[in-house]
Amino acid sequence: MITKFIFVTGGVVSGLGKGIAAASTGLILKSSDISVDVVKFDPYLNIDPGTMSPFEHGEVYVLDDGSETDLDLGHYERFLDINLTKHSSVTAGKIYENILSEEREGMYLGKNVQLIPHVTGYIKECFVREIPRDIDLHVRIIEIGGSTGDMEGEVFLESFRQFRQENKADVLHFHLGFVPFLACSGEYKTKPMQLSTRELLRHGLQPDVIGARYSKQGNLDLPREVLEKIALFCNVSKDHVLSLPDVSSIYAVPKNMLNSNLKLILQEFVGQTIDPKLGDFFDHFNGKVFYSKKVRVGIVAKYSRLSDAYLSILESLKIAGVSLDCKVETVFVDAEKIEQNDINEWNVVKSLQAMIVAGGFGKRGLEGKVMAVKYARENRLPFLGICLGLQMAVVEFARNVCGLDAVSSEMFETREELEGKDVVIDYMEGQTNVHKKGGTMRLGGYDCDLVPGTLIHNLFGVGRIRERHRHRLEVQQEFLDLYSKHGLVVSGKHYYTTNDGREAFLVELIELDIKLHPYFVATQSHPEFLSRPGKPHPLFKGLVENAIIYGEDV
Ligand code: GLN
């Protein structure tokens, strides 16, 4: 068995789409029947992005094993249709945490613990961790986060240099850099790319392939002379410089990369011919994209100007839309503005054919979310509540239909403030006194049994599903009978045994009786992490399907 490694680095600027380029390279190989996986290294010192604000970091992407990771892992899982694990996401924080705890245990007794060889040694171990051994040819793609020249990335580059030295024939180094266009002289400029490659050379790294990313000026592709100049000054052959313009969709990138010389380069690297079949979904994004239908879906959220914070929801809607030949236009609705009765924001709500109330943390905007849910319920607007969205749907129903003085304990700072109120959403067992924030929620994949005969059971068409989670609060069960009398039923439960040996369940999915509302569903999980191109998640597909019907009715 052979394992080959493709290292992807980036330079000049961040935000070049290194993750997408890496995922697309993986897809080209995987769709040629080659086994592929991914490891992403992030040079920051957080153990994981779980404690970072979406402003800092965008969405926290949760893996089945409960790891809280970078949103690039989402691109990898979606492009490659695989489930990654904690070994696929390594931060500098995680590396130092491990080394320092080993140091405390005495594993380095008598020794100086140093960047080289200890940190580099640990990073090199991560390069080869959990490689499948039973496959003839496996390709591991390793993305080094950040840009060349970042001080915190240096130890990763040094580890890579050593690894490459030790495994020359099995390593391909793909460096992606930006080629700016200078409007005043009307030219693309290669100097930043040259400098970023020179920075790699300073680390003893000579890239094998250069990906020249650029924003097309009118119809002007990178001229041949520019590509040749990059080849000359970056020390690679001309056919190893790829011209990679911006494209209209991330799903058009794999085809676009195939249009360059990448296929031949990969064939040479893996030592066999490859015949990539990207599949209908990716083919759909080649050239101009047409849809026969269109709907407008609102995402009621707190970070409403920050689409990266809800990236997987946006991708899930797109994926569902493609499967129904429907363009899904998404608009963000600011929950706080709804709360303040901002007319413009309410007008947006009134223009929707479907609503999602997204996940989130903290009390800001919660009342606005409850108001938005009320609108969706009363107007039979197709609705999907996600995690916090389910919790606010329960508060809304308990208040406005069942007449309870319903709250979620997340709406208040102290337990005293909850006195006398009907706490319909509260912390799960064991979560009330959790003060440590990192990695302490209910995280990752859990099984869920669907209640036969429910709308959700019909959508999935199976009795048991597995969904990913990231939460601390849950639906309180003393009011379930009351809800069901009024038409809100539990359609999915996670069964478990409590610490003191009792059989118990957690409410995972709810829905409104179909007689009251055509599509009002909510989940405690994050279904957005399970959508895959060509395989829409049933809850998103159901939402878009119903949005189309709602649009036709109006
Ligand atoms: N804040 C809520 C909880 O912890 C919802 C979390 C979420 O939406 N991911 O339960």
Residues whose N, C-alpha, C, O or C-beta is under 5 A from the ligand:
A	BS01	LIG	G359 G360 F361 G362 I386 C387 L388 R470 H471 R472 L473
